[in-house]
Amino acid sequence: MMTLDRMRADVARLIDLEPEEVADDANLADLGLDSMRLMQLAMGWEQAGLAVDFGVLAEYSTLGDWWREIVAPQVRA
């Protein structure tokens, strides 16, 4: 199951930061997350069983938003 901590760690790894440097409300593009890395995240999370809408990832810019829009609904289901 996907956790917020795993999402944070995955993002941090791709942008060469420590997970604690990626706040829930940080703008991920400002931290260095570009569209290619975003695609890598989406593919990795889909392989892990998370239904990922790339459009939602592109529309929202924070980890907290992604959690609320993508993961939380699937966890509740």
Rosetta constraint file for C-alpha pairs under 8 A:
AtomPair CA 1 CA 48 HARMONIC 7.92 0.50
AtomPair CA 1 CA 49 HARMONIC 7.69 0.50
AtomPair CA 1 CA 50 HARMONIC 8.00 0.50
AtomPair CA 2 CA 6 HARMONIC 6.56 0.50
AtomPair CA 2 CA 7 HARMONIC 7.26 0.50
AtomPair CA 2 CA 48 HARMONIC 7.84 0.50
AtomPair CA 2 CA 50 HARMONIC 7.09 0.50
AtomPair CA 2 CA 71 HARMONIC 7.32 0.50
AtomPair CA 3 CA 7 HARMONIC 6.34 0.50
AtomPair CA 4 CA 8 HARMONIC 6.10 0.50
AtomPair CA 4 CA 67 HARMONIC 6.79 0.50
AtomPair CA 5 CA 9 HARMONIC 6.10 0.50
AtomPair CA 6 CA 10 HARMONIC 6.07 0.50
AtomPair CA 7 CA 11 HARMONIC 6.19 0.50
AtomPair CA 7 CA 63 HARMONIC 7.67 0.50
AtomPair CA 8 CA 12 HARMONIC 6.04 0.50
AtomPair CA 8 CA 19 HARMONIC 5.73 0.50
AtomPair CA 8 CA 22 HARMONIC 6.50 0.50
AtomPair CA 8 CA 63 HARMONIC 7.15 0.50
AtomPair CA 9 CA 13 HARMONIC 6.05 0.50
AtomPair CA 9 CA 18 HARMONIC 7.58 0.50
AtomPair CA 9 CA 19 HARMONIC 5.03 0.50
AtomPair CA 10 CA 14 HARMONIC 6.50 0.50
AtomPair CA 10 CA 41 HARMONIC 7.23 0.50
AtomPair CA 11 CA 15 HARMONIC 6.47 0.50
AtomPair CA 11 CA 19 HARMONIC 7.81 0.50
AtomPair CA 11 CA 22 HARMONIC 7.88 0.50
AtomPair CA 11 CA 33 HARMONIC 7.79 0.50
AtomPair CA 11 CA 41 HARMONIC 7.33 0.50
AtomPair CA 12 CA 16 HARMONIC 5.84 0.50
AtomPair CA 12 CA 17 HARMONIC 4.77 0.50
AtomPair CA 12 CA 18 HARMONIC 5.68 0.50
AtomPair CA 12 CA 19 HARMONIC 5.18 0.50
AtomPair CA 12 CA 21 HARMONIC 7.66 0.50
AtomPair CA 12 CA 22 HARMONIC 6.56 0.50
AtomPair CA 13 CA 17 HARMONIC 6.26 0.50
AtomPair CA 13 CA 18 HARMONIC 7.29 0.50
AtomPair CA 13 CA 19 HARMONIC 7.73 0.50
AtomPair CA 14 CA 33 HARMONIC 7.58 0.50
AtomPair CA 14 CA 37 HARMONIC 6.66 0.50
AtomPair CA 15 CA 31 HARMONIC 7.23 0.50
AtomPair CA 15 CA 32 HARMONIC 5.89 0.50
AtomPair CA 15 CA 33 HARMONIC 6.16 0.50
AtomPair CA 17 CA 21 HARMONIC 6.30 0.50
AtomPair CA 17 CA 22 HARMONIC 7.54 0.50
AtomPair CA 18 CA 22 HARMONIC 7.32 0.50
AtomPair CA 22 CA 26 HARMONIC 6.46 0.50
AtomPair CA 22 CA 28 HARMONIC 7.95 0.50
AtomPair CA 23 CA 63 HARMONIC 7.46 0.50
AtomPair CA 24 CA 62 HARMONIC 6.27 0.50
AtomPair CA 24 CA 63 HARMONIC 4.98 0.50
AtomPair CA 24 CA 64 HARMONIC 4.60 0.50
AtomPair CA 24 CA 65 HARMONIC 7.96 0.50
AtomPair CA 25 CA 62 HARMONIC 5.36 0.50
AtomPair CA 25 CA 63 HARMONIC 6.53 0.50
AtomPair CA 25 CA 64 HARMONIC 5.93 0.50
AtomPair CA 25 CA 65 HARMONIC 7.88 0.50
AtomPair CA 26 CA 30 HARMONIC 7.89 0.50
AtomPair CA 26 CA 31 HARMONIC 7.71 0.50
AtomPair CA 26 CA 61 HARMONIC 7.83 0.50
AtomPair CA 26 CA 62 HARMONIC 5.62 0.50
AtomPair CA 26 CA 63 HARMONIC 7.31 0.50
AtomPair CA 27 CA 31 HARMONIC 6.64 0.50
AtomPair CA 27 CA 61 HARMONIC 5.29 0.50
AtomPair CA 27 CA 62 HARMONIC 5.17 0.50
AtomPair CA 28 CA 32 HARMONIC 6.48 0.50
AtomPair CA 28 CA 33 HARMONIC 5.49 0.50
AtomPair CA 28 CA 61 HARMONIC 5.72 0.50
AtomPair CA 28 CA 62 HARMONIC 5.73 0.50
AtomPair CA 28 CA 63 HARMONIC 7.46 0.50
AtomPair CA 29 CA 33 HARMONIC 4.64 0.50
AtomPair CA 29 CA 34 HARMONIC 6.13 0.50
AtomPair CA 29 CA 61 HARMONIC 6.86 0.50
AtomPair CA 33 CA 37 HARMONIC 6.10 0.50
AtomPair CA 33 CA 38 HARMONIC 6.61 0.50
AtomPair CA 34 CA 38 HARMONIC 6.11 0.50
AtomPair CA 35 CA 39 HARMONIC 6.15 0.50
AtomPair CA 35 CA 58 HARMONIC 7.92 0.50
AtomPair CA 36 CA 40 HARMONIC 6.42 0.50
AtomPair CA 37 CA 41 HARMONIC 6.25 0.50
AtomPair CA 38 CA 42 HARMONIC 6.27 0.50
AtomPair CA 38 CA 57 HARMONIC 7.51 0.50
AtomPair CA 38 CA 58 HARMONIC 7.89 0.50
AtomPair CA 39 CA 43 HARMONIC 6.20 0.50
AtomPair CA 39 CA 54 HARMONIC 7.44 0.50
AtomPair CA 40 CA 44 HARMONIC 6.10 0.50
AtomPair CA 41 CA 45 HARMONIC 6.03 0.50
AtomPair CA 42 CA 46 HARMONIC 6.08 0.50
AtomPair CA 42 CA 52 HARMONIC 6.10 0.50
AtomPair CA 42 CA 53 HARMONIC 7.88 0.50
AtomPair CA 42 CA 54 HARMONIC 6.59 0.50
AtomPair CA 43 CA 47 HARMONIC 6.23 0.50
AtomPair CA 44 CA 48 HARMONIC 6.34 0.50
AtomPair CA 45 CA 49 HARMONIC 6.47 0.50
AtomPair CA 45 CA 50 HARMONIC 5.47 0.50
AtomPair CA 45 CA 51 HARMONIC 7.72 0.50
AtomPair CA 45 CA 52 HARMONIC 7.14 0.50
AtomPair CA 46 CA 50 HARMONIC 4.81 0.50
AtomPair CA 46 CA 51 HARMONIC 5.76 0.50
AtomPair CA 46 CA 52 HARMONIC 6.15 0.50
AtomPair CA 50 CA 71 HARMONIC 7.50 0.50
AtomPair CA 51 CA 70 HARMONIC 7.69 0.50
AtomPair CA 52 CA 57 HARMONIC 7.98 0.50
AtomPair CA 52 CA 70 HARMONIC 6.72 0.50
AtomPair CA 53 CA 57 HARMONIC 6.66 0.50
AtomPair CA 53 CA 70 HARMONIC 7.59 0.50
AtomPair CA 54 CA 58 HARMONIC 6.16 0.50
AtomPair CA 55 CA 59 HARMONIC 5.98 0.50
AtomPair CA 56 CA 60 HARMONIC 6.09 0.50
AtomPair CA 56 CA 66 HARMONIC 7.47 0.50
AtomPair CA 56 CA 69 HARMONIC 7.44 0.50
AtomPair CA 56 CA 70 HARMONIC 7.63 0.50
AtomPair CA 57 CA 61 HARMONIC 7.22 0.50
AtomPair CA 57 CA 66 HARMONIC 6.45 0.50
AtomPair CA 60 CA 65 HARMONIC 6.09 0.50
AtomPair CA 60 CA 66 HARMONIC 6.69 0.50
AtomPair CA 61 CA 65 HARMONIC 7.03 0.50
AtomPair CA 61 CA 66 HARMONIC 7.79 0.50
AtomPair CA 62 CA 66 HARMONIC 6.39 0.50
AtomPair CA 63 CA 67 HARMONIC 6.15 0.50
AtomPair CA 64 CA 68 HARMONIC 6.19 0.50
AtomPair CA 65 CA 69 HARMONIC 5.94 0.50
AtomPair CA 66 CA 70 HARMONIC 5.55 0.50
AtomPair CA 66 CA 71 HARMONIC 7.03 0.50
AtomPair CA 67 CA 71 HARMONIC 4.91 0.50
AtomPair CA 67 CA 72 HARMONIC 5.84 0.50
AtomPair CA 68 CA 72 HARMONIC 5.27 0.50
AtomPair CA 68 CA 73 HARMONIC 7.30 0.50
AtomPair CA 69 CA 73 HARMONIC 6.94 0.50
AtomPair CA 70 CA 74 HARMONIC 6.92 0.50
AtomPair CA 71 CA 75 HARMONIC 6.16 0.50
AtomPair CA 72 CA 76 HARMONIC 6.18 0.50
AtomPair CA 73 CA 77 HARMONIC 6.23 0.50
